[in-house]
Amino acid sequence: MNQIFRNFRDRSPHLDLAKLFWKRQLVSGNTAIDATCGNGNDTLFLAKLPISALFALDIQPAAIEKTRELLAGHLNEEELKRVALCHMSHEDLRKVPCSIPPSLIVYNLGYLPGGDKSLTTKTESTLESIGSALSILGDAGAISITCYPGHAEGEKEENEILRMAESLPSNLWEVRHHRWMNRTRSPSLLWIARLPNS
């Protein structure tokens, strides 16, 4: 635990905090979705947790291939069997073939690191996807959303997502927003958790 909090001194405390939440959220037998797998780092972390199934989505073929290569180099055969790579947009989240409702859905928004920065997640499709995530989430499930307001579309995207999150009924959902307060347009983490039996 101390190591985790020491890591908050680096430039990615939002990611460290997200991973801490994911570890606390997922237990044996759970299903998770990485809705924007990118280069596969989040997918790899999730695949190492004690879950029964993980679906990793991305609209870019390059992202799927990078994720496939990363997993192949770091997962054993049993862990690889639990992961399904899906070349699809997070906008089509309802089409993910989950046999049980997911306990965690992860979004790491923005553009593919090292890729074409003009290809980024868009506000409208992201909001539609999150709406789908809210509807398919399992009991006491959670949605983890990392936002990057450092570019114009990312700032618009974060603002609209926060507006949507603020409107969620407090008797059904727990909503937290974590960000650096003294760094302009810093990345942030939004955590939306369905209250048990809601």
N, C-alpha and C positions, 0 to 999 in steps of 0.2 A: 504493500500500500504506500509506504514512504517513497518508493521508487516512482510510483505513478505521479505523486504530487511533486516530486523533484522535476519530473519531465515537464510540468506546467511552466517551468522557467524558459522553455524553448519557444520556438515560433509557432507551434501548433497545439496550444493547450486545448482548443476546441476538439481536436481529434483524440487527444489523450482522454479527455472527459467523456467523449462519445463511447470510446472503447470500454471505459470503466462501467458506463451504464449498460452496454451490451452484455458484458460479462455477468452483471447482476440480473439482467432481464432473462437470459436464456438458460434453460435447464434441459436435462436429458429428454429426448423425445420431441422437442420443439421443432417447428419449421420457421425459417427466416427467409427474407427476400432482400437482396441487394439490388435496389432498383436502378442504380447507375454505377456499374462495376468499374468503369474507367480502366486504369492500369492493373486492377485486381488486388490492390493492397487491403482494402476493406473485406473483400471476398475471402482472401486468405486468412485474415484474422478470424472472421466468422466461421470459416470451415474448420478451424482448430477448436472451436467450442463444442460442448457435448450435445449437438443437435442431431435430428434424424434426417433433415433435408434442408438444402439451401439452393435457392434459385437466384442466379446472377444475371441481370439484364443489362444490355446496352444497345443503343441504336447503331453504333459505329462498329463495323466488322473488325477494325484495327484494335478496338478495345477488347472485344471478345477474344481475339487471338492473343493479345498480350496477357490477358487474364488466364487463358488456357496454359500458356507457357509458364507463367509464374506458379500456378497451382501444381503443374506437373513436376516442377523442380523442388517443391516444398511439402507436398502432401503424400501420405502413403496411400496404398491401393484402397483401403477401407474408407479413408477420408474423401478420396476422389469420387467414390461411388455415391456419396451423399450430395454432390454438387451437380446441378444442371445449369449449363450456360445457355442463355436464351438471347438470340439476336433479335431484339425487339425494343420498342420504345417503352419507357415507363408509363406513357400515356395508355398503353394497352395492358395495364396491370391486372385487370380482371381476367385476362386470358391465361395468366400463369396457372399451370395445372397443379395447384396445391390440393392434396387430398384432405388436409386439415387446415383450419384457419391459421395464418401465420402469427407467431408471437412477437415478431419484430420485423419491421420494414425500414430499411436504411436508404437514405438519399445523401449523396455527396454531390452537390450541384455545381454548376459552372461548366468549364470546358475540360477536355482531356489533357492532363498535364503532359507537355511535350508534343501535343498534337496541334491541330488547326484551331486557333483561338476564336475564329469566326463561327465555329460550330460549338454552340453552348446551349445549355438547357434554357427553355423559353418559359416565360411566366404563365401563359395560358395552358400549355400542356402540363406543366408542373402542378398547377392548381387542380387540373382535372385528375391527374394521377393521385395526388394527395387525397382528393375526395374519394377516389376508389379505395385507397389504402384505409381510410377511416371506416369504410363500409365492410371490408373483408377481414379486418383485424380480429384476431381471436380475443376471448375474454381476458382482461388484464394485459392485453398486448400493448405494444408501444411503437411509435414512429420516431425515428431519429433523422433530423434534417440539418445538414451542414450547409450554410449559406455563405456566398462570397460576394459581398456588395462592393468590391473594389473596382468593378467595371459596370457600365451603364445598365446592361440587361440584368446583371446580378443584383444591383441595387433595387431595381424595379421589382425583381422576383422576390427578394427578401421582404420588401415593404408589403407586397400583396399577400405573401404567405403569413406574415405576422398579423395582418388585418383579419385574415381568415381564422387564424388560430385564436385570436382574442374573442372571436364570436362563438367559440365552442362552449356549450353549457357546462358550468363548473360542477354540476351534479353528475355528469357523465364522463368528463375528461379532466385530467391534470395536465396543465401546460406550463412549461418552464422555458425561459430564454436566457442563454448564457453568452456573454461577450465581453471583450476587453472594453473598459469604459474610457480609457485615455489614449486609444489608438483609433484614429479616424478610419471608418469604413473597414474595420477589421472583420475577419471571418467570425461567424457565430454558430452556435448550436441551439436548435429548437428541439425540445423533447415533448412529445404528445403521448400520454398514456391513458388508455381506457380504464376507467375505474372498475373494479371487480363487480360482476353481476349487473353492469349497466346496459 
